[in-house]
Amino acid sequence: MRPTASVEAAAARPQAACAFAVRALELLEVHWYATGMERVRQVRRELVPWQHEACVRDLDDRLYSWGATLSVLAN
């Protein structure tokens, strides 16, 4: 089985989960896929126990910038 962000989060490896999630966001910049974005958001919810870790805060920053981008596109 190939590791994924969700698998890494479930295994209590927040740094690895964040790395996968950030990579997914990078891919979504090139190839938009709404289900992919929902999966990244789900991983972020799974990372709540580690929300004060630097990697999770960095992921939050990336997701926040995505949210702002999506809001602008929707208007």
mmJSON file of the N, C-alpha and C atoms, coordinates in Angstrom:
{"data_MODEL":{"atom_site":{
"group_PDB":["ATOM","ATOM","ATOM","ATOM","ATOM","ATOM","ATOM","ATOM","ATOM","ATOM","ATOM","ATOM","ATOM","ATOM","ATOM","ATOM","ATOM","ATOM","ATOM","ATOM","ATOM","ATOM","ATOM","ATOM","ATOM","ATOM","ATOM","ATOM","ATOM","ATOM","ATOM","ATOM","ATOM","ATOM","ATOM","ATOM","ATOM","ATOM","ATOM","ATOM","ATOM","ATOM","ATOM","ATOM","ATOM","ATOM","ATOM","ATOM","ATOM","ATOM","ATOM","ATOM","ATOM","ATOM","ATOM","ATOM","ATOM","ATOM","ATOM","ATOM","ATOM","ATOM","ATOM","ATOM","ATOM","ATOM","ATOM","ATOM","ATOM","ATOM","ATOM","ATOM","ATOM","ATOM","ATOM","ATOM","ATOM","ATOM","ATOM","ATOM","ATOM","ATOM","ATOM","ATOM","ATOM","ATOM","ATOM","ATOM","ATOM","ATOM","ATOM","ATOM","ATOM","ATOM","ATOM","ATOM","ATOM","ATOM","ATOM","ATOM","ATOM","ATOM","ATOM","ATOM","ATOM","ATOM","ATOM","ATOM","ATOM","ATOM","ATOM","ATOM","ATOM","ATOM","ATOM","ATOM","ATOM","ATOM","ATOM","ATOM","ATOM","ATOM","ATOM","ATOM","ATOM","ATOM","ATOM","ATOM","ATOM","ATOM","ATOM","ATOM","ATOM","ATOM","ATOM","ATOM","ATOM","ATOM","ATOM","ATOM","ATOM","ATOM","ATOM","ATOM","ATOM","ATOM","ATOM","ATOM","ATOM","ATOM","ATOM","ATOM","ATOM","ATOM","ATOM","ATOM","ATOM","ATOM","ATOM","ATOM","ATOM","ATOM","ATOM","ATOM","ATOM","ATOM","ATOM","ATOM","ATOM","ATOM","ATOM","ATOM","ATOM","ATOM","ATOM","ATOM","ATOM","ATOM","ATOM","ATOM","ATOM","ATOM","ATOM","ATOM","ATOM","ATOM","ATOM","ATOM","ATOM","ATOM","ATOM","ATOM","ATOM","ATOM","ATOM","ATOM","ATOM","ATOM","ATOM","ATOM","ATOM","ATOM","ATOM","ATOM","ATOM","ATOM","ATOM","ATOM","ATOM","ATOM","ATOM","ATOM","ATOM","ATOM","ATOM","ATOM","ATOM","ATOM","ATOM","ATOM","ATOM","ATOM","ATOM","ATOM","ATOM"],
"id":[1,2,3,4,5,6,7,8,9,10,11,12,13,14,15,16,17,18,19,20,21,22,23,24,25,26,27,28,29,30,31,32,33,34,35,36,37,38,39,40,41,42,43,44,45,46,47,48,49,50,51,52,53,54,55,56,57,58,59,60,61,62,63,64,65,66,67,68,69,70,71,72,73,74,75,76,77,78,79,80,81,82,83,84,85,86,87,88,89,90,91,92,93,94,95,96,97,98,99,100,101,102,103,104,105,106,107,108,109,110,111,112,113,114,115,116,117,118,119,120,121,122,123,124,125,126,127,128,129,130,131,132,133,134,135,136,137,138,139,140,141,142,143,144,145,146,147,148,149,150,151,152,153,154,155,156,157,158,159,160,161,162,163,164,165,166,167,168,169,170,171,172,173,174,175,176,177,178,179,180,181,182,183,184,185,186,187,188,189,190,191,192,193,194,195,196,197,198,199,200,201,202,203,204,205,206,207,208,209,210,211,212,213,214,215,216,217,218,219,220,221,222,223,224,225],
"type_symbol":["N","C","C","N","C","C","N","C","C","N","C","C","N","C","C","N","C","C","N","C","C","N","C","C","N","C","C","N","C","C","N","C","C","N","C","C","N","C","C","N","C","C","N","C","C","N","C","C","N","C","C","N","C","C","N","C","C","N","C","C","N","C","C","N","C","C","N","C","C","N","C","C","N","C","C","N","C","C","N","C","C","N","C","C","N","C","C","N","C","C","N","C","C","N","C","C","N","C","C","N","C","C","N","C","C","N","C","C","N","C","C","N","C","C","N","C","C","N","C","C","N","C","C","N","C","C","N","C","C","N","C","C","N","C","C","N","C","C","N","C","C","N","C","C","N","C","C","N","C","C","N","C","C","N","C","C","N","C","C","N","C","C","N","C","C","N","C","C","N","C","C","N","C","C","N","C","C","N","C","C","N","C","C","N","C","C","N","C","C","N","C","C","N","C","C","N","C","C","N","C","C","N","C","C","N","C","C","N","C","C","N","C","C","N","C","C","N","C","C","N","C","C","N","C","C"],
"label_atom_id":["N","CA","C","N","CA","C","N","CA","C","N","CA","C","N","CA","C","N","CA","C","N","CA","C","N","CA","C","N","CA","C","N","CA","C","N","CA","C","N","CA","C","N","CA","C","N","CA","C","N","CA","C","N","CA","C","N","CA","C","N","CA","C","N","CA","C","N","CA","C","N","CA","C","N","CA","C","N","CA","C","N","CA","C","N","CA","C","N","CA","C","N","CA","C","N","CA","C","N","CA","C","N","CA","C","N","CA","C","N","CA","C","N","CA","C","N","CA","C","N","CA","C","N","CA","C","N","CA","C","N","CA","C","N","CA","C","N","CA","C","N","CA","C","N","CA","C","N","CA","C","N","CA","C","N","CA","C","N","CA","C","N","CA","C","N","CA","C","N","CA","C","N","CA","C","N","CA","C","N","CA","C","N","CA","C","N","CA","C","N","CA","C","N","CA","C","N","CA","C","N","CA","C","N","CA","C","N","CA","C","N","CA","C","N","CA","C","N","CA","C","N","CA","C","N","CA","C","N","CA","C","N","CA","C","N","CA","C","N","CA","C","N","CA","C","N","CA","C","N","CA","C","N","CA","C","N","CA","C","N","CA","C"],
"label_alt_id":[null,null,null,null,null,null,null,null,null,null,null,null,null,null,null,null,null,null,null,null,null,null,null,null,null,null,null,null,null,null,null,null,null,null,null,null,null,null,null,null,null,null,null,null,null,null,null,null,null,null,null,null,null,null,null,null,null,null,null,null,null,null,null,null,null,null,null,null,null,null,null,null,null,null,null,null,null,null,null,null,null,null,null,null,null,null,null,null,null,null,null,null,null,null,null,null,null,null,null,null,null,null,null,null,null,null,null,null,null,null,null,null,null,null,null,null,null,null,null,null,null,null,null,null,null,null,null,null,null,null,null,null,null,null,null,null,null,null,null,null,null,null,null,null,null,null,null,null,null,null,null,null,null,null,null,null,null,null,null,null,null,null,null,null,null,null,null,null,null,null,null,null,null,null,null,null,null,null,null,null,null,null,null,null,null,null,null,null,null,null,null,null,null,null,null,null,null,null,null,null,null,null,null,null,null,null,null,null,null,null,null,null,null,null,null,null,null,null,null,null,null,null,null,null,null],
"label_comp_id":["MET","MET","MET","ARG","ARG","ARG","PRO","PRO","PRO","THR","THR","THR","ALA","ALA","ALA","SER","SER","SER","VAL","VAL","VAL","GLU","GLU","GLU","ALA","ALA","ALA","ALA","ALA","ALA","ALA","ALA","ALA","ALA","ALA","ALA","ARG","ARG","ARG","PRO","PRO","PRO","GLN","GLN","GLN","ALA","ALA","ALA","ALA","ALA","ALA","CYS","CYS","CYS","ALA","ALA","ALA","PHE","PHE","PHE","ALA","ALA","ALA","VAL","VAL","VAL","ARG","ARG","ARG","ALA","ALA","ALA","LEU","LEU","LEU","GLU","GLU","GLU","LEU","LEU","LEU","LEU","LEU","LEU","GLU","GLU","GLU","VAL","VAL","VAL","HIS","HIS","HIS","TRP","TRP","TRP","TYR","TYR","TYR","ALA","ALA","ALA","THR","THR","THR","GLY","GLY","GLY","MET","MET","MET","GLU","GLU","GLU","ARG","ARG","ARG","VAL","VAL","VAL","ARG","ARG","ARG","GLN","GLN","GLN","VAL","VAL","VAL","ARG","ARG","ARG","ARG","ARG","ARG","GLU","GLU","GLU","LEU","LEU","LEU","VAL","VAL","VAL","PRO","PRO","PRO","TRP","TRP","TRP","GLN","GLN","GLN","HIS","HIS","HIS","GLU","GLU","GLU","ALA","ALA","ALA","CYS","CYS","CYS","VAL","VAL","VAL","ARG","ARG","ARG","ASP","ASP","ASP","LEU","LEU","LEU","ASP","ASP","ASP","ASP","ASP","ASP","ARG","ARG","ARG","LEU","LEU","LEU","TYR","TYR","TYR","SER","SER","SER","TRP","TRP","TRP","GLY","GLY","GLY","ALA","ALA","ALA","THR","THR","THR","LEU","LEU","LEU","SER","SER","SER","VAL","VAL","VAL","LEU","LEU","LEU","ALA","ALA","ALA","ASN","ASN","ASN"],
"label_asym_id":["A","A","A","A","A","A","A","A","A","A","A","A","A","A","A","A","A","A","A","A","A","A","A","A","A","A","A","A","A","A","A","A","A","A","A","A","A","A","A","A","A","A","A","A","A","A","A","A","A","A","A","A","A","A","A","A","A","A","A","A","A","A","A","A","A","A","A","A","A","A","A","A","A","A","A","A","A","A","A","A","A","A","A","A","A","A","A","A","A","A","A","A","A","A","A","A","A","A","A","A","A","A","A","A","A","A","A","A","A","A","A","A","A","A","A","A","A","A","A","A","A","A","A","A","A","A","A","A","A","A","A","A","A","A","A","A","A","A","A","A","A","A","A","A","A","A","A","A","A","A","A","A","A","A","A","A","A","A","A","A","A","A","A","A","A","A","A","A","A","A","A","A","A","A","A","A","A","A","A","A","A","A","A","A","A","A","A","A","A","A","A","A","A","A","A","A","A","A","A","A","A","A","A","A","A","A","A","A","A","A","A","A","A","A","A","A","A","A","A","A","A","A","A","A","A"],
"label_entity_id":["1","1","1","1","1","1","1","1","1","1","1","1","1","1","1","1","1","1","1","1","1","1","1","1","1","1","1","1","1","1","1","1","1","1","1","1","1","1","1","1","1","1","1","1","1","1","1","1","1","1","1","1","1","1","1","1","1","1","1","1","1","1","1","1","1","1","1","1","1","1","1","1","1","1","1","1","1","1","1","1","1","1","1","1","1","1","1","1","1","1","1","1","1","1","1","1","1","1","1","1","1","1","1","1","1","1","1","1","1","1","1","1","1","1","1","1","1","1","1","1","1","1","1","1","1","1","1","1","1","1","1","1","1","1","1","1","1","1","1","1","1","1","1","1","1","1","1","1","1","1","1","1","1","1","1","1","1","1","1","1","1","1","1","1","1","1","1","1","1","1","1","1","1","1","1","1","1","1","1","1","1","1","1","1","1","1","1","1","1","1","1","1","1","1","1","1","1","1","1","1","1","1","1","1","1","1","1","1","1","1","1","1","1","1","1","1","1","1","1","1","1","1","1","1","1"],
"label_seq_id":[1,1,1,2,2,2,3,3,3,4,4,4,5,5,5,6,6,6,7,7,7,8,8,8,9,9,9,10,10,10,11,11,11,12,12,12,13,13,13,14,14,14,15,15,15,16,16,16,17,17,17,18,18,18,19,19,19,20,20,20,21,21,21,22,22,22,23,23,23,24,24,24,25,25,25,26,26,26,27,27,27,28,28,28,29,29,29,30,30,30,31,31,31,32,32,32,33,33,33,34,34,34,35,35,35,36,36,36,37,37,37,38,38,38,39,39,39,40,40,40,41,41,41,42,42,42,43,43,43,44,44,44,45,45,45,46,46,46,47,47,47,48,48,48,49,49,49,50,50,50,51,51,51,52,52,52,53,53,53,54,54,54,55,55,55,56,56,56,57,57,57,58,58,58,59,59,59,60,60,60,61,61,61,62,62,62,63,63,63,64,64,64,65,65,65,66,66,66,67,67,67,68,68,68,69,69,69,70,70,70,71,71,71,72,72,72,73,73,73,74,74,74,75,75,75],
"pdbx_PDB_ins_code":[null,null,null,null,null,null,null,null,null,null,null,null,null,null,null,null,null,null,null,null,null,null,null,null,null,null,null,null,null,null,null,null,null,null,null,null,null,null,null,null,null,null,null,null,null,null,null,null,null,null,null,null,null,null,null,null,null,null,null,null,null,null,null,null,null,null,null,null,null,null,null,null,null,null,null,null,null,null,null,null,null,null,null,null,null,null,null,null,null,null,null,null,null,null,null,null,null,null,null,null,null,null,null,null,null,null,null,null,null,null,null,null,null,null,null,null,null,null,null,null,null,null,null,null,null,null,null,null,null,null,null,null,null,null,null,null,null,null,null,null,null,null,null,null,null,null,null,null,null,null,null,null,null,null,null,null,null,null,null,null,null,null,null,null,null,null,null,null,null,null,null,null,null,null,null,null,null,null,null,null,null,null,null,null,null,null,null,null,null,null,null,null,null,null,null,null,null,null,null,null,null,null,null,null,null,null,null,null,null,null,null,null,null,null,null,null,null,null,null,null,null,null,null,null,null],
"Cartn_x":[0.834,0.0,0.876,0.561,1.285,0.778,1.68,1.222,0.521,-0.425,-1.119,-1.173,-1.626,-1.728,-2.64,-3.755,-4.696,-4.096,-3.395,-2.735,-1.692,-0.916,0.128,-0.491,-1.59,-2.262,-2.779,-3.376,-3.892,-2.775,-1.574,-0.419,0.323,-0.274,0.315,1.651,1.728,2.919,2.514,2.314,1.798,2.719,4.037,4.944,4.788,4.713,4.542,3.172,2.138,0.79,0.759,1.396,1.428,2.201,3.286,4.07,3.226,2.478,1.59,0.504,-0.068,-1.149,-0.649,0.532,1.103,1.387,1.888,2.134,0.822,-0.219,-1.537,-1.995,-1.787,-2.159,-1.368,-0.087,0.728,0.165,-0.244,-0.826,-2.173,-2.944,-4.238,-4.097,-2.958,-2.716,-2.65,-2.182,-2.022,-3.251,-3.768,-4.89,-5.986,-6.897,-7.96,-8.858,-9.213,-10.046,-10.74,-12.021,-12.743,-12.67,-12.764,-12.678,-11.302,-10.271,-8.924,-8.826,-9.439,-9.42,-10.176,-11.287,-12.035,-11.202,-10.438,-9.575,-8.495,-7.938,-6.937,-7.597,-8.786,-9.497,-9.792,-10.115,-10.363,-9.094,-7.984,-6.706,-6.448,-6.744,-6.525,-7.375,-8.601,-9.443,-8.832,-8.213,-7.563,-6.323,-5.787,-4.57,-4.849,-6.098,-6.441,-5.587,-5.311,-4.489,-3.092,-2.626,-1.291,-1.37,-2.474,-2.685,-1.655,-0.907,0.105,1.489,1.603,2.875,3.116,4.369,4.72,4.242,4.353,3.944,2.448,1.655,0.207,-0.137,0.557,0.33,0.698,1.777,2.154,1.078,0.539,-0.548,-1.761,-2.061,-3.165,-2.946,-1.711,-1.403,-1.679,-1.282,-1.524,-3.017,-3.733,-5.18,-5.887,-5.441,-6.05,-5.858,-4.675,-4.439,-5.306,-5.534,-6.433,-7.85,-8.276,-9.631,-9.853,-8.853,-8.954,-9.026,-8.213,-8.221,-9.586,-10.13,-11.426,-12.539,-12.464,-13.468,-13.442,-12.254,-12.116,-12.656,-12.349,-12.829,-14.342,-14.937,-16.385,-17.15,-16.474,-17.155,-17.052],
"Cartn_y":[-1.184,0.0,1.243,2.147,3.415,4.346,4.992,5.923,7.129,7.659,8.876,9.8,11.017,11.966,11.426,10.835,10.316,9.152,8.272,7.142,7.656,8.631,9.19,9.88,10.596,11.25,10.206,9.141,8.077,7.374,7.369,6.739,7.708,8.872,9.894,10.404,10.588,11.168,12.452,13.541,14.774,15.389,15.302,15.887,15.213,13.895,13.17,13.464,13.52,13.826,15.205,16.162,17.523,17.562,16.833,16.815,16.283,15.216,14.685,15.698,16.342,17.302,18.515,19.001,20.132,19.734,18.538,18.061,17.986,17.528,17.476,18.873,19.857,21.231,21.738,21.38,21.783,21.18,19.922,19.281,19.9,20.285,20.901,22.266,22.922,24.197,24.0,22.852,22.551,21.84,20.898,20.075,20.133,21.097,21.265,20.033,19.658,18.48,18.714,19.022,19.388,18.293,17.042,15.939,15.914,16.242,16.31,17.359,18.519,19.574,19.12,18.438,17.943,16.931,16.126,15.152,15.855,16.926,17.693,18.293,18.821,19.388,18.318,17.118,16.019,15.671,15.633,15.376,16.453,17.703,18.789,18.557,18.1,17.796,16.668,15.712,14.609,15.077,16.223,16.745,17.671,17.787,18.662,18.386,17.13,16.913,17.548,17.844,18.426,19.847,20.523,21.83,22.893,22.671,23.65,23.33,22.227,21.873,22.826,23.133,24.062,23.553,22.259,21.726,21.895,21.768,21.927,23.401,24.272,25.709,26.115,25.542,25.825,25.324,24.149,23.627,24.555,25.039,25.991,27.229,27.735,28.907,28.621,27.442,27.057,26.942,26.315,26.163,27.514,28.415,29.741,30.485,30.391,31.088,30.475,29.16,28.499,28.999,29.128,29.61,30.994,31.857,33.211,33.185,32.334,32.213,31.74,30.713,30.189,31.217,32.019,33.055,34.103,34.492,35.486,34.917,33.671,33.065,32.915,32.714,32.528,33.837,34.95,36.272,36.805],
"Cartn_z":[0.0,0.0,0.0,-0.891,-0.927,0.159,0.878,1.91,1.283,2.011,1.613,2.818,2.603,3.706,4.801,4.414,5.397,6.189,5.499,6.172,7.155,6.735,7.611,8.819,8.632,9.76,10.741,10.228,11.093,11.852,11.287,11.93,12.844,13.092,13.975,13.455,12.147,11.517,10.799,11.582,10.981,9.931,10.116,9.127,7.776,7.766,6.508,5.905,6.739,6.246,5.604,6.245,5.701,4.388,4.309,3.071,1.92,2.151,1.11,0.752,1.76,1.514,0.731,1.073,0.332,-1.104,-1.298,-2.672,-3.443,-2.79,-3.437,-3.831,-2.964,-3.301,-4.501,-4.559,-5.711,-7.004,-6.943,-8.118,-8.477,-7.463,-7.72,-8.388,-8.189,-8.873,-10.38,-10.803,-12.222,-12.778,-12.0,-12.439,-11.389,-11.528,-10.536,-10.487,-9.27,-9.037,-7.7,-7.725,-6.506,-5.444,-5.864,-4.904,-4.253,-5.01,-4.459,-3.364,-3.589,-2.569,-1.332,-1.504,-0.349,0.431,-0.266,0.418,1.236,0.704,1.46,2.699,2.548,3.705,4.753,4.303,5.238,6.015,5.329,6.008,7.044,6.691,7.659,8.9,8.73,9.897,10.73,10.078,10.785,11.55,11.171,11.801,12.993,13.398,14.524,15.764,16.125,17.331,17.249,16.057,15.866,15.316,15.557,14.933,15.318,16.369,16.764,16.196,15.477,14.829,13.649,13.418,12.332,10.98,10.74,9.436,9.21,10.273,10.14,9.949,10.647,10.446,9.024,8.487,7.094,6.136,6.401,5.58,5.664,6.862,7.022,6.161,6.148,5.322,3.854,3.39,1.993,1.712,2.642,2.455,2.498,3.372,3.453,2.142,1.562,0.3,-0.801,-0.745,-1.701,-1.51,-0.268,0.007,-0.543,-0.39,-0.917,-2.44,-3.048,-4.509,-5.011,-4.371,-4.779,-4.596,-3.534,-3.307,-4.413,-4.82,-5.881,-7.196,-7.49,-8.725,-8.744,-7.584,-7.505,-7.72,-7.501,-7.646,-9.032],
"occupancy":[1.0,1.0,1.0,1.0,1.0,1.0,1.0,1.0,1.0,1.0,1.0,1.0,1.0,1.0,1.0,1.0,1.0,1.0,1.0,1.0,1.0,1.0,1.0,1.0,1.0,1.0,1.0,1.0,1.0,1.0,1.0,1.0,1.0,1.0,1.0,1.0,1.0,1.0,1.0,1.0,1.0,1.0,1.0,1.0,1.0,1.0,1.0,1.0,1.0,1.0,1.0,1.0,1.0,1.0,1.0,1.0,1.0,1.0,1.0,1.0,1.0,1.0,1.0,1.0,1.0,1.0,1.0,1.0,1.0,1.0,1.0,1.0,1.0,1.0,1.0,1.0,1.0,1.0,1.0,1.0,1.0,1.0,1.0,1.0,1.0,1.0,1.0,1.0,1.0,1.0,1.0,1.0,1.0,1.0,1.0,1.0,1.0,1.0,1.0,1.0,1.0,1.0,1.0,1.0,1.0,1.0,1.0,1.0,1.0,1.0,1.0,1.0,1.0,1.0,1.0,1.0,1.0,1.0,1.0,1.0,1.0,1.0,1.0,1.0,1.0,1.0,1.0,1.0,1.0,1.0,1.0,1.0,1.0,1.0,1.0,1.0,1.0,1.0,1.0,1.0,1.0,1.0,1.0,1.0,1.0,1.0,1.0,1.0,1.0,1.0,1.0,1.0,1.0,1.0,1.0,1.0,1.0,1.0,1.0,1.0,1.0,1.0,1.0,1.0,1.0,1.0,1.0,1.0,1.0,1.0,1.0,1.0,1.0,1.0,1.0,1.0,1.0,1.0,1.0,1.0,1.0,1.0,1.0,1.0,1.0,1.0,1.0,1.0,1.0,1.0,1.0,1.0,1.0,1.0,1.0,1.0,1.0,1.0,1.0,1.0,1.0,1.0,1.0,1.0,1.0,1.0,1.0,1.0,1.0,1.0,1.0,1.0,1.0,1.0,1.0,1.0,1.0,1.0,1.0,1.0,1.0,1.0,1.0,1.0,1.0],
"B_iso_or_equiv":[0.0,0.0,0.0,0.0,0.0,0.0,0.0,0.0,0.0,0.0,0.0,0.0,0.0,0.0,0.0,0.0,0.0,0.0,0.0,0.0,0.0,0.0,0.0,0.0,0.0,0.0,0.0,0.0,0.0,0.0,0.0,0.0,0.0,0.0,0.0,0.0,0.0,0.0,0.0,0.0,0.0,0.0,0.0,0.0,0.0,0.0,0.0,0.0,0.0,0.0,0.0,0.0,0.0,0.0,0.0,0.0,0.0,0.0,0.0,0.0,0.0,0.0,0.0,0.0,0.0,0.0,0.0,0.0,0.0,0.0,0.0,0.0,0.0,0.0,0.0,0.0,0.0,0.0,0.0,0.0,0.0,0.0,0.0,0.0,0.0,0.0,0.0,0.0,0.0,0.0,0.0,0.0,0.0,0.0,0.0,0.0,0.0,0.0,0.0,0.0,0.0,0.0,0.0,0.0,0.0,0.0,0.0,0.0,0.0,0.0,0.0,0.0,0.0,0.0,0.0,0.0,0.0,0.0,0.0,0.0,0.0,0.0,0.0,0.0,0.0,0.0,0.0,0.0,0.0,0.0,0.0,0.0,0.0,0.0,0.0,0.0,0.0,0.0,0.0,0.0,0.0,0.0,0.0,0.0,0.0,0.0,0.0,0.0,0.0,0.0,0.0,0.0,0.0,0.0,0.0,0.0,0.0,0.0,0.0,0.0,0.0,0.0,0.0,0.0,0.0,0.0,0.0,0.0,0.0,0.0,0.0,0.0,0.0,0.0,0.0,0.0,0.0,0.0,0.0,0.0,0.0,0.0,0.0,0.0,0.0,0.0,0.0,0.0,0.0,0.0,0.0,0.0,0.0,0.0,0.0,0.0,0.0,0.0,0.0,0.0,0.0,0.0,0.0,0.0,0.0,0.0,0.0,0.0,0.0,0.0,0.0,0.0,0.0,0.0,0.0,0.0,0.0,0.0,0.0,0.0,0.0,0.0,0.0,0.0,0.0],
"pdbx_formal_charge":[null,null,null,null,null,null,null,null,null,null,null,null,null,null,null,null,null,null,null,null,null,null,null,null,null,null,null,null,null,null,null,null,null,null,null,null,null,null,null,null,null,null,null,null,null,null,null,null,null,null,null,null,null,null,null,null,null,null,null,null,null,null,null,null,null,null,null,null,null,null,null,null,null,null,null,null,null,null,null,null,null,null,null,null,null,null,null,null,null,null,null,null,null,null,null,null,null,null,null,null,null,null,null,null,null,null,null,null,null,null,null,null,null,null,null,null,null,null,null,null,null,null,null,null,null,null,null,null,null,null,null,null,null,null,null,null,null,null,null,null,null,null,null,null,null,null,null,null,null,null,null,null,null,null,null,null,null,null,null,null,null,null,null,null,null,null,null,null,null,null,null,null,null,null,null,null,null,null,null,null,null,null,null,null,null,null,null,null,null,null,null,null,null,null,null,null,null,null,null,null,null,null,null,null,null,null,null,null,null,null,null,null,null,null,null,null,null,null,null,null,null,null,null,null,null],
"auth_seq_id":[1,1,1,2,2,2,3,3,3,4,4,4,5,5,5,6,6,6,7,7,7,8,8,8,9,9,9,10,10,10,11,11,11,12,12,12,13,13,13,14,14,14,15,15,15,16,16,16,17,17,17,18,18,18,19,19,19,20,20,20,21,21,21,22,22,22,23,23,23,24,24,24,25,25,25,26,26,26,27,27,27,28,28,28,29,29,29,30,30,30,31,31,31,32,32,32,33,33,33,34,34,34,35,35,35,36,36,36,37,37,37,38,38,38,39,39,39,40,40,40,41,41,41,42,42,42,43,43,43,44,44,44,45,45,45,46,46,46,47,47,47,48,48,48,49,49,49,50,50,50,51,51,51,52,52,52,53,53,53,54,54,54,55,55,55,56,56,56,57,57,57,58,58,58,59,59,59,60,60,60,61,61,61,62,62,62,63,63,63,64,64,64,65,65,65,66,66,66,67,67,67,68,68,68,69,69,69,70,70,70,71,71,71,72,72,72,73,73,73,74,74,74,75,75,75],
"auth_comp_id":["MET","MET","MET","ARG","ARG","ARG","PRO","PRO","PRO","THR","THR","THR","ALA","ALA","ALA","SER","SER","SER","VAL","VAL","VAL","GLU","GLU","GLU","ALA","ALA","ALA","ALA","ALA","ALA","ALA","ALA","ALA","ALA","ALA","ALA","ARG","ARG","ARG","PRO","PRO","PRO","GLN","GLN","GLN","ALA","ALA","ALA","ALA","ALA","ALA","CYS","CYS","CYS","ALA","ALA","ALA","PHE","PHE","PHE","ALA","ALA","ALA","VAL","VAL","VAL","ARG","ARG","ARG","ALA","ALA","ALA","LEU","LEU","LEU","GLU","GLU","GLU","LEU","LEU","LEU","LEU","LEU","LEU","GLU","GLU","GLU","VAL","VAL","VAL","HIS","HIS","HIS","TRP","TRP","TRP","TYR","TYR","TYR","ALA","ALA","ALA","THR","THR","THR","GLY","GLY","GLY","MET","MET","MET","GLU","GLU","GLU","ARG","ARG","ARG","VAL","VAL","VAL","ARG","ARG","ARG","GLN","GLN","GLN","VAL","VAL","VAL","ARG","ARG","ARG","ARG","ARG","ARG","GLU","GLU","GLU","LEU","LEU","LEU","VAL","VAL","VAL","PRO","PRO","PRO","TRP","TRP","TRP","GLN","GLN","GLN","HIS","HIS","HIS","GLU","GLU","GLU","ALA","ALA","ALA","CYS","CYS","CYS","VAL","VAL","VAL","ARG","ARG","ARG","ASP","ASP","ASP","LEU","LEU","LEU","ASP","ASP","ASP","ASP","ASP","ASP","ARG","ARG","ARG","LEU","LEU","LEU","TYR","TYR","TYR","SER","SER","SER","TRP","TRP","TRP","GLY","GLY","GLY","ALA","ALA","ALA","THR","THR","THR","LEU","LEU","LEU","SER","SER","SER","VAL","VAL","VAL","LEU","LEU","LEU","ALA","ALA","ALA","ASN","ASN","ASN"],
"auth_asym_id":["A","A","A","A","A","A","A","A","A","A","A","A","A","A","A","A","A","A","A","A","A","A","A","A","A","A","A","A","A","A","A","A","A","A","A","A","A","A","A","A","A","A","A","A","A","A","A","A","A","A","A","A","A","A","A","A","A","A","A","A","A","A","A","A","A","A","A","A","A","A","A","A","A","A","A","A","A","A","A","A","A","A","A","A","A","A","A","A","A","A","A","A","A","A","A","A","A","A","A","A","A","A","A","A","A","A","A","A","A","A","A","A","A","A","A","A","A","A","A","A","A","A","A","A","A","A","A","A","A","A","A","A","A","A","A","A","A","A","A","A","A","A","A","A","A","A","A","A","A","A","A","A","A","A","A","A","A","A","A","A","A","A","A","A","A","A","A","A","A","A","A","A","A","A","A","A","A","A","A","A","A","A","A","A","A","A","A","A","A","A","A","A","A","A","A","A","A","A","A","A","A","A","A","A","A","A","A","A","A","A","A","A","A","A","A","A","A","A","A","A","A","A","A","A","A"],
"auth_atom_id":["N","CA","C","N","CA","C","N","CA","C","N","CA","C","N","CA","C","N","CA","C","N","CA","C","N","CA","C","N","CA","C","N","CA","C","N","CA","C","N","CA","C","N","CA","C","N","CA","C","N","CA","C","N","CA","C","N","CA","C","N","CA","C","N","CA","C","N","CA","C","N","CA","C","N","CA","C","N","CA","C","N","CA","C","N","CA","C","N","CA","C","N","CA","C","N","CA","C","N","CA","C","N","CA","C","N","CA","C","N","CA","C","N","CA","C","N","CA","C","N","CA","C","N","CA","C","N","CA","C","N","CA","C","N","CA","C","N","CA","C","N","CA","C","N","CA","C","N","CA","C","N","CA","C","N","CA","C","N","CA","C","N","CA","C","N","CA","C","N","CA","C","N","CA","C","N","CA","C","N","CA","C","N","CA","C","N","CA","C","N","CA","C","N","CA","C","N","CA","C","N","CA","C","N","CA","C","N","CA","C","N","CA","C","N","CA","C","N","CA","C","N","CA","C","N","CA","C","N","CA","C","N","CA","C","N","CA","C","N","CA","C","N","CA","C","N","CA","C","N","CA","C","N","CA","C","N","CA","C","N","CA","C"],
"pdbx_PDB_model_num":[1,1,1,1,1,1,1,1,1,1,1,1,1,1,1,1,1,1,1,1,1,1,1,1,1,1,1,1,1,1,1,1,1,1,1,1,1,1,1,1,1,1,1,1,1,1,1,1,1,1,1,1,1,1,1,1,1,1,1,1,1,1,1,1,1,1,1,1,1,1,1,1,1,1,1,1,1,1,1,1,1,1,1,1,1,1,1,1,1,1,1,1,1,1,1,1,1,1,1,1,1,1,1,1,1,1,1,1,1,1,1,1,1,1,1,1,1,1,1,1,1,1,1,1,1,1,1,1,1,1,1,1,1,1,1,1,1,1,1,1,1,1,1,1,1,1,1,1,1,1,1,1,1,1,1,1,1,1,1,1,1,1,1,1,1,1,1,1,1,1,1,1,1,1,1,1,1,1,1,1,1,1,1,1,1,1,1,1,1,1,1,1,1,1,1,1,1,1,1,1,1,1,1,1,1,1,1,1,1,1,1,1,1,1,1,1,1,1,1,1,1,1,1,1,1]
}}}
